[in-house]
Amino acid sequence: MILRRLLMSCALVVGLSSAQAADFTGKTITLLVPFPVGGGVDLWARFNGPLLSKHLPGHPNVIVKNSPGGGSTSGANLFVATAKPDGLTVLVSSASTQFPYLLGDPRVKYDYKDFKVFLASPTGGAAYINPKLGVKSVKDLPSIKNTELFYPSPGPTALELVSLLGFRLLDMNVHHIFGVVGRAEGLLGFERGEFTLDTQTTSAYIRSSAALVANGDAVPLFSWGVIDASGNLKRDPNFPNLPHIGEAYEIVHGKKPSGIEWDAFMAFLISGFPAQKLMVLPKDTPDDLVQAYRTAVRDYLKDPDYTSRRDEIIGEYEQVTDAEAEKLYKEGTSITPEARAWVRDFLTKNYQVKFE
């Protein structure tokens, strides 16, 4: 009897400790953004921050701390070095943080598989071409196989690595003009005729590029597609009439995509689009704290404060949590050693990228 009472007492204490651990009353939570103020990731963090404050137990103060540098690796390294597993520091990650990890960049001091994800924000995108080249659809790409196309890009290891690898898979003769700061600048260059090929994320495409297509000033080729619950590449519902990149490959080559180059491409595609933005907690964060964050996300996905501004901030894709977020997180931060070696060798030989 005495033993049973002691056990019940211990269980009660543990239960109270867990409940108290998930109460953020009077606390301040820091969203660590490894990018400058004003960028897309910063905007995303500042959109989600007040919603987390509203729906986390105890309604904590949520602030954004920007720590740019090293292509976002500096801030991620800072998170690993200083964040405690107390639920009070969150890393706001994006493809720019994930790509160096996938590539095995020596500046990276973090291991994504150690983090606890509670939010993933997918996106999509599509490619289009100048109509003066005579291309009516992706079926016509083989006819311009020897024509040099010009595409704007900030650099070979940025998000546009997806485009670099994707165009190569379709045997497109693309000259990547590096140093173009963002997709908006690339779009302007396409409109001026400086570039003959462009891609935009879905929100930017619908907002700007769709008008070019409607006016006959651009020909859509393919979308990047979306990943379904089984991990399969499917057509993007925002571009139902466009083949996804896998279908485009099959149209051009007459066979389904496979092999090491395709595997490498898919690793960066998933990281760059379906799992483009993540919010994660330190590796040793207790499960009850992780679940508190996930519950908050589930709650605010139904909040009018969220739904009324969702399309404006994150586009036409729903943010996810729980098992769906875990799946995207795992797929977006995983690459086989063989695929990593292939990409590194490709970038070194063709673009003089050094991994030291």
C-alpha positions as CSV (number, residue, x, y, z in Angstrom):
1,M,0.0,0.0,0.0
2,I,2.8,2.4,1.0
3,L,4.7,1.6,-2.2
4,R,1.5,2.1,-4.3
5,R,1.0,5.5,-2.7
6,L,4.6,6.5,-3.4
7,L,4.3,5.5,-7.0
8,M,1.0,7.4,-7.4
9,S,2.6,10.4,-5.7
10,C,5.6,10.2,-8.1
11,A,3.2,9.9,-11.1
12,L,1.4,12.9,-9.9
13,V,4.6,14.9,-9.6
14,V,5.7,13.8,-13.1
15,G,2.3,14.8,-14.5
16,L,2.4,18.2,-12.9
17,S,6.0,18.7,-14.2
18,S,4.9,17.9,-17.7
19,A,2.0,20.2,-17.5
20,Q,4.1,23.0,-16.1
21,A,6.8,22.4,-18.8
22,A,4.2,23.1,-21.5
23,D,3.1,26.4,-19.9
24,F,4.8,29.4,-21.4
25,T,3.2,32.0,-19.2
26,G,5.5,35.0,-18.7
27,K,8.1,33.5,-21.1
28,T,9.7,34.9,-24.3
29,I,10.2,32.7,-27.3
30,T,12.8,33.6,-29.8
31,L,12.4,32.7,-33.5
32,L,15.9,32.6,-34.8
33,V,15.9,33.6,-38.4
34,P,19.3,33.1,-40.1
35,F,18.5,35.7,-42.8
36,P,18.3,39.5,-43.0
37,V,15.2,41.5,-42.1
38,G,12.7,41.9,-44.9
39,G,13.3,38.7,-46.8
40,G,10.8,35.9,-47.5
41,V,11.8,33.8,-44.5
42,D,11.8,36.8,-42.2
43,L,8.3,37.7,-43.4
44,W,7.1,34.1,-42.9
45,A,8.5,34.1,-39.3
46,R,6.8,37.4,-38.5
47,F,3.5,36.1,-39.9
48,N,3.6,32.9,-37.8
49,G,5.1,34.4,-34.6
50,P,1.9,36.2,-33.4
51,L,-0.1,33.1,-34.1
52,L,2.2,31.0,-32.0
53,S,1.9,33.5,-29.2
54,K,-1.9,33.4,-29.4
55,H,-2.2,29.6,-29.4
56,L,0.7,28.4,-27.3
57,P,-0.3,27.7,-23.6
58,G,0.4,30.8,-21.5
59,H,0.4,33.1,-24.5
60,P,4.2,33.8,-24.5
61,N,5.8,36.8,-26.1
62,V,7.3,35.7,-29.4
63,I,10.1,37.8,-30.9
64,V,12.1,37.4,-34.1
65,K,15.9,37.6,-34.0
66,N,17.7,37.9,-37.3
67,S,21.2,36.3,-37.5
68,P,22.3,36.4,-41.2
69,G,25.6,35.3,-42.6
70,G,27.3,32.3,-44.3
71,G,24.3,31.7,-46.6
72,S,22.2,31.2,-43.4
73,T,24.6,28.6,-41.9
74,S,25.9,31.0,-39.3
75,G,22.5,31.4,-37.7
76,A,21.9,27.7,-37.8
77,N,25.2,27.0,-36.2
78,L,24.4,29.6,-33.5
79,F,21.1,27.8,-32.8
80,V,22.9,24.5,-32.3
81,A,25.6,26.0,-30.1
82,T,23.3,28.1,-27.8
83,A,19.7,27.0,-27.9
84,K,18.5,25.1,-24.9
85,P,15.9,22.3,-25.1
86,D,13.4,24.4,-23.1
87,G,11.1,25.3,-26.0
88,L,12.2,29.0,-25.9
89,T,14.3,29.0,-29.1
90,V,13.1,28.0,-32.5
91,L,15.2,27.8,-35.7
92,V,13.4,29.2,-38.7
93,S,15.0,27.2,-41.6
94,S,14.7,27.3,-45.4
95,A,16.1,25.6,-48.4
96,S,19.0,28.0,-48.3
97,T,19.9,26.5,-44.9
98,Q,19.1,22.9,-46.0
99,F,21.1,23.0,-49.2
100,P,24.5,23.5,-47.6
101,Y,23.7,20.6,-45.3
102,L,22.7,18.3,-48.2
103,L,25.9,19.3,-50.0
104,G,28.1,18.6,-47.0
105,D,29.3,22.2,-46.8
106,P,32.1,22.3,-44.2
107,R,30.6,25.5,-42.7
108,V,27.7,23.4,-41.5
109,K,27.9,22.5,-37.8
110,Y,24.4,21.2,-37.5
111,D,22.7,17.9,-38.3
112,Y,19.1,18.2,-39.4
113,K,18.1,14.7,-38.3
114,D,18.6,15.8,-34.6
115,F,16.0,18.6,-34.7
116,K,12.3,18.4,-33.7
117,V,10.1,19.8,-36.4
118,F,6.7,21.2,-35.7
119,L,5.9,23.3,-38.8
120,A,6.6,22.8,-42.5
121,S,5.6,25.3,-45.2
122,P,5.5,23.9,-48.8
123,T,5.5,25.9,-52.0
124,G,5.7,25.1,-55.7
125,G,6.7,26.8,-58.9
126,A,6.8,26.6,-62.7
127,A,9.1,27.3,-65.6
128,Y,8.3,29.2,-68.8
129,I,10.2,30.2,-72.0
130,N,10.3,33.1,-74.5
131,P,7.7,32.4,-77.3
132,K,10.1,33.8,-79.9
133,L,12.0,30.5,-79.7
134,G,9.0,28.7,-81.3
135,V,8.3,26.4,-78.4
136,K,4.6,25.7,-77.8
137,S,5.0,23.2,-74.9
138,V,7.5,21.0,-73.3
139,K,7.1,18.6,-76.2
140,D,9.0,21.1,-78.4
141,L,12.1,21.2,-76.2
142,P,14.1,18.7,-78.3
143,S,13.8,21.0,-81.3
144,I,15.8,23.7,-79.5
145,K,18.3,21.3,-77.9
146,N,21.2,23.2,-79.5
147,T,19.9,26.7,-78.8
148,E,21.5,28.5,-75.9
149,L,19.0,29.7,-73.4
150,F,19.7,32.3,-70.7
151,Y,18.4,32.0,-67.2
152,P,18.9,34.3,-64.2
153,S,20.3,32.8,-61.0
154,P,22.1,34.1,-57.8
155,G,24.5,31.2,-57.9
156,P,25.0,27.5,-58.5
157,T,24.3,26.4,-54.9
158,A,21.3,28.6,-54.2
159,L,17.7,27.6,-54.5
160,E,18.2,27.7,-58.3
161,L,20.3,24.6,-58.0
162,V,16.9,22.8,-58.5
163,S,16.5,24.6,-61.9
164,L,20.1,24.0,-62.8
165,L,19.7,20.2,-62.3
166,G,16.2,20.1,-63.7
167,F,17.1,21.8,-67.0
168,R,20.0,19.5,-67.4
169,L,17.8,16.5,-67.0
170,L,15.6,17.8,-69.8
171,D,18.7,18.2,-72.1
172,M,18.2,22.0,-72.2
173,N,21.2,24.1,-73.3
174,V,21.0,26.7,-70.5
175,H,23.5,29.4,-69.7
176,H,23.0,30.4,-66.1
177,I,23.6,34.1,-65.6
178,F,24.8,34.2,-62.0
179,G,24.7,37.2,-59.7
180,V,21.0,38.0,-60.2
181,V,19.9,38.7,-56.7
182,G,16.3,37.4,-56.7
183,R,13.5,35.9,-58.8
184,A,11.8,39.3,-59.0
185,E,14.9,40.7,-60.7
186,G,15.0,37.7,-63.0
187,L,11.3,38.2,-64.0
188,L,12.1,41.8,-65.0
189,G,15.0,40.6,-67.0
190,F,12.8,38.1,-68.8
191,E,10.2,40.8,-69.6
192,R,13.0,43.0,-71.0
193,G,14.2,40.1,-73.2
194,E,17.5,39.7,-71.3
195,F,16.7,36.2,-70.3
196,T,14.9,33.6,-72.4
197,L,14.0,31.2,-69.6
198,D,12.6,31.8,-66.2
199,T,11.0,30.1,-63.1
200,Q,8.9,31.6,-60.4
201,T,7.4,30.2,-57.2
202,T,3.6,29.7,-57.4
203,S,2.6,32.9,-55.7
204,A,4.9,35.0,-57.9
205,Y,3.8,33.2,-61.0
206,I,0.1,33.7,-60.3
207,R,0.8,37.4,-59.3
208,S,3.0,38.3,-62.2
209,S,4.0,35.6,-64.7
210,A,0.5,34.4,-65.5
211,A,-0.2,37.8,-67.1
212,L,2.8,37.3,-69.4
213,V,1.4,33.9,-70.4
214,A,-2.1,35.4,-71.0
215,N,-0.6,38.1,-73.2
216,G,1.4,35.6,-75.2
217,D,4.8,36.8,-73.9
218,A,5.7,33.6,-72.2
219,V,5.0,29.9,-72.8
220,P,4.6,27.7,-69.7
221,L,6.7,24.4,-69.8
222,F,6.3,22.5,-66.6
223,S,5.8,22.8,-62.9
224,W,8.0,21.3,-60.2
225,G,5.1,19.3,-58.9
226,V,4.0,18.4,-55.4
227,I,4.7,15.4,-53.2
228,D,1.7,13.4,-52.1
229,A,1.2,11.5,-48.8
230,S,3.0,8.5,-50.2
231,G,6.0,10.5,-51.3
232,N,5.1,10.4,-55.0
233,L,5.6,13.3,-57.4
234,K,2.2,14.6,-58.6
235,R,0.9,17.5,-60.6
236,D,0.6,20.7,-58.8
237,P,-3.1,21.6,-58.3
238,N,-2.2,25.2,-59.0
239,F,-1.0,24.1,-62.5
240,P,-3.3,21.3,-63.3
241,N,-2.7,21.6,-67.1
242,L,1.1,21.6,-66.8
243,P,3.1,18.4,-66.6
244,H,5.3,18.1,-63.5
245,I,9.1,17.8,-64.0
246,G,8.9,14.0,-63.9
247,E,6.3,14.0,-66.7
248,A,8.3,16.5,-68.6
249,Y,11.3,14.2,-68.5
250,E,9.2,11.3,-69.8
251,I,7.9,13.5,-72.6
252,V,11.4,14.5,-73.7
253,H,13.1,11.1,-73.2
254,G,10.3,8.7,-73.8
255,K,11.0,6.9,-70.5
256,K,10.4,7.5,-66.8
257,P,13.2,9.2,-64.9
258,S,15.6,7.2,-62.8
259,G,19.3,7.0,-61.9
260,I,21.7,8.8,-59.7
261,E,21.2,12.2,-61.4
262,W,17.5,12.0,-60.9
263,D,17.9,10.9,-57.3
264,A,20.2,13.9,-56.6
265,F,17.7,16.3,-58.3
266,M,14.8,14.9,-56.2
267,A,16.7,15.5,-52.9
268,F,17.1,19.2,-53.7
269,L,13.6,19.5,-55.3
270,I,11.9,18.3,-52.1
271,S,14.1,20.4,-49.9
272,G,13.6,23.5,-52.2
273,F,9.9,23.3,-52.6
274,P,7.7,20.8,-50.7
275,A,9.9,21.3,-47.6
276,Q,11.1,24.8,-48.3
277,K,10.5,26.4,-44.9
278,L,10.7,24.7,-41.5
279,M,10.4,25.5,-37.9
280,V,12.4,23.2,-35.6
281,L,13.3,22.9,-31.9
282,P,16.6,21.6,-30.5
283,K,17.1,17.8,-30.5
284,D,16.6,17.2,-26.8
285,T,13.4,19.2,-26.5
286,P,10.9,17.1,-24.4
287,D,8.0,15.6,-26.3
288,D,5.4,17.6,-24.3
289,L,6.9,20.8,-25.5
290,V,7.0,19.7,-29.1
291,Q,3.4,18.6,-28.9
292,A,2.5,22.0,-27.4
293,Y,3.9,23.7,-30.5
294,R,2.2,21.2,-32.8
295,T,-1.2,21.7,-31.1
296,A,-0.7,25.5,-31.4
297,V,-0.2,25.1,-35.2
298,R,-3.2,22.8,-35.6
299,D,-5.3,25.4,-33.7
300,Y,-4.1,28.5,-35.6
301,L,-4.5,26.8,-39.0
302,K,-8.3,27.3,-38.4
303,D,-7.9,30.8,-36.9
304,P,-9.4,33.7,-39.0
305,D,-6.3,35.7,-38.2
306,Y,-4.4,33.0,-40.2
307,T,-6.8,32.1,-42.9
308,S,-7.5,35.7,-43.9
309,R,-3.8,36.4,-44.7
310,R,-2.5,32.9,-45.6
311,D,-2.6,33.4,-49.4
312,E,-1.0,36.8,-49.1
313,I,2.0,35.5,-47.1
314,I,2.6,31.8,-48.0
315,G,0.7,31.4,-51.2
316,E,-1.7,28.6,-52.2
317,Y,-0.2,25.8,-50.1
318,E,-1.3,24.8,-46.6
319,Q,1.3,24.7,-43.8
320,V,1.5,21.3,-42.1
321,T,2.5,19.8,-38.7
322,D,2.6,16.4,-37.0
323,A,3.3,13.4,-39.2
324,E,3.0,15.3,-42.5
325,A,5.6,17.8,-41.4
326,E,7.9,15.1,-40.1
327,K,7.7,13.3,-43.5
328,L,8.5,16.5,-45.5
329,Y,11.3,17.3,-43.0
330,K,12.9,13.9,-43.3
331,E,12.7,13.9,-47.1
332,G,13.8,17.5,-47.4
333,T,16.9,17.0,-45.4
334,S,18.0,13.6,-46.6
335,I,20.3,12.6,-49.5
336,T,22.2,9.4,-50.2
337,P,26.0,9.6,-50.1
338,E,26.1,8.6,-53.8
339,A,23.8,11.4,-54.8
340,R,25.7,14.0,-52.7
341,A,29.0,12.9,-54.3
342,W,27.5,13.2,-57.7
343,V,26.2,16.8,-57.1
344,R,29.4,17.9,-55.5
345,D,31.5,16.5,-58.4
346,F,29.1,18.1,-60.9
347,L,29.3,21.5,-59.3
348,T,33.1,21.4,-58.9
349,K,33.7,20.4,-62.5
350,N,31.2,22.7,-64.1
351,Y,31.0,25.7,-61.8
352,Q,34.3,25.6,-59.9
353,V,32.4,25.2,-56.6
354,K,34.9,24.2,-53.8
355,F,34.0,22.1,-50.8
356,E,36.9,22.5,-48.4
